Structures are given as C-alpha cells and as structure tokens.
Amino acid sequence: MKLLILGGTRFIGRHLVAAALANNHEVTLFNRGNHPSALTGVETIHGNRNTDLAKLQNRRWDAVIDTCGFLPGAVRASAEALSDSVDRYVFISSLSVYADVSVPGTDETAPVATLTDEQLKKAEAIDSSGQVSAVNYGEMYGGLKALCEGVAEEVLPSRVLIIRPGLIVGSHDYTDRFTYWVARIARGGEVLAPGRPHRYVQLIDAQDLAGWIVKMVESKENGIFNATGLPSELTFVRMLEECQTVSGSDASLTWVSEDFLEREKVAAWSEMPLWLPEDNPKLKGFMFVNCDKAANSGLHFRPLSETIQDTLSWREKNFPNEELKAGINSDKEQSLLRQWHETH
C-alpha cells in the first residue's frame, strides 16, 4: 500500500511509520519539518496543513492517516483536498471525545462532547504555529476532536476510520506521563505512590496501537473504534512492581491517601501521572472504557514488561539527564514523604 501520514515524526506518528515500513508499505509524510524523522526509506513533503495542501495535489495513496488534527476547519480542508487522492481517511481521535465517563463501560455509541460557537472561535484563535498538543486546547480538546470526526465523515462518508485511543505509552512519548513512573522507579529509593494500590488503570503501548491501525487500513476497515487496554486488567501497584522488576531497582513504594494528596495540593495526572481522585463522580468510568470492538478486530497487547523496557531504554539512551515533563519534582516528593511519615 501507499500511505500518506499527516505528521508522522512524533510519538504515535513515528510508530505508525515504523509499523507501515515493517509491512513493506510505501510511506509519505506531510509535515512542517519541525521534527526530522530518523527513519530511512520515507518520502517527506514539507508544508503546513493550513496553507500548503496544494503540495499534495496530483498524487495517489491508498489511505491517509491524520495524526495531528485538532481543529475541524483544518480536518475539513485536508479531507476535501485528499478526497480524490485516497480511498480511506484514518483520523486519530481520542477517548476524550466522550461527554460522560461517569459510568464504566463507555463504548463507541456513547454521546460525544459538544462545543459552543464561542468555544470553537476561542479554539481557532489559539496560536498553532509552534508545538501543538491536547494541552493547548484544555477542556475544549474533546469537543474539538468530536467535531473533527464529524467533519471527516461528512466529507468522506463511509470512507473514514476513526481511532479513539486512551493513554498511549512507550518510546517517543513527549508527555512523559507513563515515562515518569518508569524513570522514577528505576532511580530507586522511597517512591511516593498515589491513593489505593489496587485501583485500575488503562493504557496502550504505541507499538501495539500503530501495528493494529496499519492492519485495519490493510483490511479496509472503517467506523469508530475505542483503542486502549482492557478494563479491570492492570492495577497501579502491578504497573509499578513491573517497573521495579524490569529496572532491577531497590525502589520501595509508599502509598499515601488521596485525602493527603488533595490537602497538599498535589496535581492529579500532571504531578501524579495516571492518578485521578476516585471520589470524582465524573471520572468513575474513565479507566474502564469498553474496547471490545477493537479487541475483536485484532488489537493485541504485548506484555507490560516489554513496554516498560522499551520506554526505559529509549529514555536512558536519548534523555538520561533531561528533566521529565510530567511527575512531581524530587524535592517536593521527599517533603511530602516526610510529612506523611510524621502523621501516619
């Protein structure tokens, strides 16, 4: 197959390129050139999706994979520009599209978030000339992704494959959320761990996700698919213990209560990655999303130990001394541990 990837040089995009090449497909990237690809055998067309779509004219691909669509106007423009150039439009969306995750078991039929005209205008006014991610759009992110999905299907009816991933982890993860725990456990010593040890988490290895997406394109699938780990399979404590085993560290886990973390104003998800307070009724189902449809369509999951090893090796090889973008800093962690031990 001939594949066009919008983006393709960051995180899931890099893994998609690797998966496509491993299956002997021809890959063309279209991006701004801000993150040069280390992979050989890939054609790259440099351009901005907002102004340079004409560079893609008079070409033909079996499918396009859009890894960096945040605004519906931009997705509409790319879908229209490529409508006669591709058979299938693959849009990488997010589980954040769902309007309500207060109940476990959310599947692809659940209602999605909406935005007001004012919110859409606000989102469109955000500067997208630099590095763009979900963080730029905050609470509007889910609604924007939902609008992008709708626009793609409107322009290319029955020719769109929509992937809604959960927390993607592994090498090349620029968010450092999962990487924080891998690196922190590897460093050893006493580790501050959040809340209840046996709470469940959901995540998906970028390699598993990318390999499956390429196979879905090969099979000419369309429709909507949640794509994350199976619910009620992985606990927080097992995740951290696997990190200990893989790294061989002497880390010891000190589990502190959610009340303590909230009282000390420790930020969920950012300072304590993957931790969300269990007393938040709006998030009761956030780590229990139904992904049976994807699993029944061939989505498989590698052992967690492999994901941890890949992440650790990538981190140690490329950024051994670089400060992590997520996770609590060492001084604050040690201060909190002292406070916890003084009162418990």
VEXZA-633410 format. One record per residue (C-alpha): x, y, z. Coordinates in Angstrom, 3 decimals. Example, Ala and Ser with C-alpha at 12.3 -4.5 7.8 and 13.67 -1.06 7.14 Angstrom:
<sites>
(site (12.300,-4.500,7.800));
(site (13.670,-1.060,7.140));
</sites>
This chain:
<sites>
(site (0.000,0.000,0.000));
(site (0.885,3.626,-0.359));
(site (0.242,5.571,2.844));
(site (0.250,9.300,3.468));
(site (0.741,10.324,7.096));
(site (-0.038,13.851,8.219));
(site (2.598,14.399,10.881));
(site (4.497,11.187,11.367));
(site (7.558,12.353,13.294));
(site (6.270,12.497,16.878));
(site (5.240,9.641,19.167));
(site (2.348,7.668,17.620));
(site (3.281,9.041,14.191));
(site (6.788,7.582,14.445));
(site (5.370,4.226,15.463));
(site (2.908,4.290,12.566));
(site (5.759,4.884,10.133));
(site (7.747,2.012,11.632));
(site (4.743,-0.337,11.508));
(site (3.955,0.571,7.906));
(site (7.554,0.069,6.785));
(site (7.720,-3.247,8.634));
(site (4.785,-4.393,6.488));
(site (6.557,-3.224,3.317));
(site (4.260,-0.283,2.610));
(site (5.372,2.934,0.898));
(site (5.166,5.904,3.258));
(site (4.936,9.606,2.520));
(site (4.988,12.145,5.339));
(site (3.469,15.611,5.160));
(site (4.577,17.884,7.980));
(site (6.287,21.157,8.809));
(site (9.705,19.582,9.276));
(site (9.991,20.584,12.927));
(site (10.889,17.037,13.994));
(site (13.111,15.322,11.424));
(site (12.452,11.609,11.038));
(site (15.330,9.236,11.773));
(site (13.764,6.558,9.576));
(site (15.106,5.923,6.097));
(site (13.100,4.990,3.041));
(site (10.390,7.562,3.734));
(site (9.384,10.373,1.412));
(site (8.751,13.678,3.175));
(site (6.812,16.630,1.809));
(site (7.314,19.699,3.955));
(site (4.359,22.005,4.349));
(site (1.762,23.427,6.696));
(site (-1.611,21.680,6.599));
(site (-3.324,25.058,6.922));
(site (-1.666,26.643,3.879));
(site (0.196,24.074,1.776));
(site (-2.256,21.293,0.928));
(site (-1.744,22.071,-2.767));
(site (1.587,20.254,-2.455));
(site (-0.398,17.015,-2.218));
(site (-2.291,17.501,-5.466));
(site (-1.962,15.063,-8.365));
(site (-0.777,12.262,-6.108));
(site (-2.410,8.985,-5.140));
(site (-2.350,6.999,-1.881));
(site (-4.420,4.107,-0.592));
(site (-5.035,5.888,2.701));
(site (-4.108,8.950,4.706));
(site (-3.560,8.790,8.461));
(site (-4.180,12.112,10.187));
(site (-2.228,12.131,13.451));
(site (-2.395,15.853,14.138));
(site (-5.937,17.068,13.508));
(site (-7.130,19.346,16.300));
(site (-9.418,21.848,14.572));
(site (-12.439,20.874,12.434));
(site (-11.627,23.510,9.814));
(site (-8.183,22.045,9.251));
(site (-9.530,18.487,9.065));
(site (-12.226,19.564,6.606));
(site (-9.618,21.208,4.409));
(site (-7.363,18.137,4.352));
(site (-10.267,15.733,3.791));
(site (-11.566,17.818,0.890));
(site (-8.093,18.211,-0.612));
(site (-7.493,14.456,-0.469));
(site (-10.991,13.238,-1.339));
(site (-9.928,12.152,-4.834));
(site (-6.422,11.093,-3.793));
(site (-7.138,8.462,-1.118));
(site (-9.571,5.625,-0.607));
(site (-9.651,5.960,3.157));
(site (-9.163,8.704,5.757));
(site (-7.871,7.486,9.118));
(site (-8.381,10.010,11.897));
(site (-6.558,9.635,15.202));
(site (-9.041,10.956,17.725));
(site (-9.203,10.386,21.489));
(site (-11.304,8.873,24.251));
(site (-11.636,12.474,25.433));
(site (-14.465,12.896,22.912));
(site (-16.985,11.299,25.281));
(site (-19.377,13.669,27.010));
(site (-19.832,11.431,30.048));
(site (-17.397,8.907,31.545));
(site (-19.049,8.752,34.955));
(site (-20.085,5.126,34.427));
(site (-17.791,2.221,33.475));
(site (-18.272,0.595,30.084));
(site (-18.391,3.561,27.710));
(site (-18.441,2.212,24.151));
(site (-18.371,3.760,20.695));
(site (-22.098,4.514,20.712));
(site (-21.916,6.878,23.711));
(site (-22.678,10.599,23.171));
(site (-19.713,12.833,22.420));
(site (-18.849,16.259,23.775));
(site (-20.039,19.422,22.062));
(site (-18.733,22.976,21.895));
(site (-20.482,26.309,21.677));
(site (-19.745,28.610,18.754));
(site (-17.895,30.842,21.207));
(site (-15.684,27.961,22.350));
(site (-14.907,26.998,18.768));
(site (-13.895,30.559,17.945));
(site (-11.703,30.605,21.045));
(site (-10.020,27.379,19.973));
(site (-9.456,28.652,16.445));
(site (-7.782,31.773,17.864));
(site (-5.135,29.748,19.723));
(site (-1.696,30.048,18.167));
(site (-0.877,26.756,16.435));
(site (2.382,27.839,14.828));
(site (4.506,26.090,17.430));
(site (4.254,22.766,19.220));
(site (0.602,21.755,19.406));
(site (-0.960,19.118,21.656));
(site (-4.107,18.487,23.667));
(site (-2.740,20.800,26.364));
(site (-3.118,23.814,24.084));
(site (-6.893,23.357,23.967));
(site (-7.594,22.291,27.553));
(site (-11.232,21.370,28.230));
(site (-12.142,22.098,24.606));
(site (-9.937,19.256,23.336));
(site (-12.554,16.500,23.499));
(site (-15.226,18.571,21.800));
(site (-12.779,19.611,19.088));
(site (-11.825,16.010,18.359));
(site (-15.516,15.093,18.158));
(site (-16.118,17.892,15.642));
(site (-13.110,16.730,13.624));
(site (-14.536,13.206,13.488));
(site (-17.841,14.516,12.212));
(site (-16.243,16.682,9.559));
(site (-14.130,13.814,8.197));
(site (-17.174,11.556,7.912));
(site (-19.213,14.345,6.325));
(site (-16.633,14.936,3.598));
(site (-15.809,11.257,3.031));
(site (-18.909,9.259,4.024));
(site (-18.215,5.561,4.741));
(site (-14.522,6.066,3.944));
(site (-13.359,7.104,7.407));
(site (-11.686,5.017,10.111));
(site (-11.789,6.805,13.472));
(site (-9.463,5.613,16.229));
(site (-10.123,6.802,19.778));
(site (-7.038,5.921,21.844));
(site (-6.750,6.181,25.580));
(site (-3.438,6.917,27.285));
(site (-0.736,5.985,24.764));
(site (2.601,4.967,26.289));
(site (6.025,3.804,25.183));
(site (9.109,5.184,23.485));
(site (8.988,8.692,21.961));
(site (6.232,9.772,24.375));
(site (6.684,13.533,24.627));
(site (4.235,13.818,27.560));
(site (6.390,11.725,29.945));
(site (3.325,10.600,31.929));
(site (3.995,6.866,31.903));
(site (7.715,7.549,31.458));
(site (7.741,9.313,34.829));
(site (6.891,6.114,36.661));
(site (9.352,4.031,34.641));
(site (12.172,6.507,35.284));
(site (11.253,7.222,38.906));
(site (11.141,3.563,39.884));
(site (14.424,2.924,38.057));
(site (16.066,5.690,40.117));
(site (15.248,3.771,43.266));
(site (14.714,4.862,46.859));
(site (11.397,5.619,48.511));
(site (8.719,6.437,45.952));
(site (5.534,8.379,46.669));
(site (2.623,6.427,45.166));
(site (-0.928,7.786,44.929));
(site (-4.106,6.510,46.535));
(site (-5.273,2.915,46.515));
(site (-2.684,0.428,45.189));
(site (-5.221,-1.852,43.534));
(site (-7.052,0.812,41.561));
(site (-7.228,0.024,37.857));
(site (-5.518,1.909,35.042));
(site (-5.935,1.686,31.279));
(site (-3.182,2.366,28.772));
(site (-1.948,1.161,25.392));
(site (1.535,0.664,24.001));
(site (2.155,2.875,20.964));
(site (3.651,-0.061,19.065));
(site (0.544,-2.182,19.646));
(site (-1.705,0.671,18.590));
(site (0.285,1.533,15.470));
(site (0.617,-2.053,14.295));
(site (-3.110,-2.609,14.686));
(site (-4.022,0.610,12.864));
(site (-1.887,-0.408,9.879));
(site (-3.610,-3.805,9.807));
(site (-7.007,-2.099,9.955));
(site (-6.034,0.007,6.955));
(site (-4.850,-3.103,5.130));
(site (-8.263,-4.676,5.807));
(site (-10.027,-1.539,4.530));
(site (-11.955,-1.099,7.768));
(site (-13.991,1.972,8.588));
(site (-16.083,3.102,11.545));
(site (-15.214,4.099,15.089));
(site (-13.018,2.124,17.499));
(site (-12.019,2.763,21.103));
(site (-8.386,1.720,21.455));
(site (-6.896,1.241,24.887));
(site (-6.040,-1.544,27.290));
(site (-8.700,-3.910,28.527));
(site (-10.579,-2.591,31.582));
(site (-10.054,-4.162,35.010));
(site (-6.835,-5.841,33.869));
(site (-3.979,-3.675,35.164));
(site (-3.674,-2.256,38.671));
(site (-1.497,0.673,39.653));
(site (0.559,-1.453,42.035));
(site (1.189,-4.123,39.415));
(site (2.332,-1.450,36.974));
(site (4.849,-0.067,39.476));
(site (6.013,-3.507,40.573));
(site (6.623,-4.424,36.935));
(site (8.735,-1.258,36.656));
(site (10.763,-2.476,39.658));
(site (11.259,-5.905,38.121));
(site (12.328,-4.590,34.718));
(site (14.765,-1.997,36.053));
(site (16.009,-4.126,38.927));
(site (15.801,-1.109,41.225));
(site (15.670,-1.005,45.017));
(site (12.624,1.273,44.957));
(site (10.158,0.994,47.835));
(site (6.591,2.188,47.417));
(site (4.886,4.376,49.982));
(site (1.178,4.647,49.200));
(site (-0.333,7.854,50.515));
(site (-4.035,8.615,50.730));
(site (-5.926,10.716,48.236));
(site (-7.047,12.979,51.086));
(site (-3.405,13.708,51.858));
(site (-2.551,14.413,48.221));
(site (-5.540,16.707,47.779));
(site (-4.838,18.506,51.046));
(site (-1.249,19.118,49.945));
(site (-2.490,20.306,46.539));
(site (-0.698,17.644,44.528));
(site (-1.988,17.937,40.981));
(site (-3.661,14.792,39.663));
(site (-2.485,13.492,36.274));
(site (0.361,16.012,35.961));
(site (2.311,15.770,39.244));
(site (0.990,12.256,39.870));
(site (0.620,10.810,36.358));
(site (-2.223,8.336,35.801));
(site (-3.752,9.251,39.181));
(site (-7.291,10.613,39.202));
(site (-9.134,11.002,42.528));
(site (-11.592,8.157,42.944));
(site (-14.047,10.446,44.722));
(site (-14.653,12.407,41.499));
(site (-18.029,11.091,40.269));
(site (-17.471,12.435,36.766));
(site (-14.469,10.144,36.228));
(site (-15.744,6.847,37.648));
(site (-15.608,5.239,34.222));
(site (-12.534,6.975,32.825));
(site (-10.266,3.952,33.341));
(site (-12.992,1.444,32.437));
(site (-13.694,2.215,28.774));
(site (-15.054,-0.634,26.666));
(site (-12.680,-1.566,23.825));
(site (-14.218,-4.939,22.898));
(site (-14.788,-3.783,19.323));
(site (-11.079,-3.175,18.776));
(site (-10.066,-6.365,20.585));
(site (-12.460,-8.342,18.379));
(site (-10.869,-6.667,15.354));
(site (-7.385,-7.873,16.191));
(site (-5.991,-5.390,18.711));
(site (-3.468,-7.317,20.804));
(site (-1.408,-6.233,23.795));
(site (2.251,-7.005,24.388));
(site (3.445,-7.851,27.912));
(site (3.697,-4.770,30.111));
(site (7.322,-5.622,30.845));
(site (8.189,-5.067,27.171));
(site (6.530,-1.663,27.166));
(site (8.444,-0.698,30.307));
(site (11.762,-1.936,28.906));
(site (11.256,-0.086,25.615));
(site (10.404,3.110,27.479));
(site (13.333,2.803,29.872));
(site (15.848,2.014,27.125));
(site (14.643,4.928,24.988));
(site (14.805,7.305,27.930));
(site (18.276,6.204,29.072));
(site (19.695,6.316,25.550));
(site (18.296,9.672,24.488));
(site (17.467,11.782,27.565));
(site (19.305,10.322,30.585));
(site (19.683,13.649,32.371));
(site (16.771,15.633,30.957));
(site (14.061,16.764,33.342));
(site (10.786,14.936,32.867));
(site (7.813,16.937,31.605));
(site (5.422,15.181,33.992));
(site (5.613,13.985,37.562));
(site (6.370,15.560,40.897));
(site (9.843,17.001,41.400));
(site (12.210,15.219,43.763));
(site (12.325,17.885,46.473));
(site (8.552,18.084,46.748));
(site (8.257,14.298,46.758));
(site (10.713,13.968,49.639));
(site (8.979,16.738,51.577));
(site (5.617,15.037,51.179));
(site (7.042,11.684,52.257));
(site (8.411,13.266,55.433));
(site (5.049,14.841,56.185));
(site (3.263,11.546,55.581));
(site (5.544,9.610,57.911));
(site (5.215,12.268,60.635));
(site (1.437,11.821,60.724));
(site (0.996,8.124,59.905));
</sites>
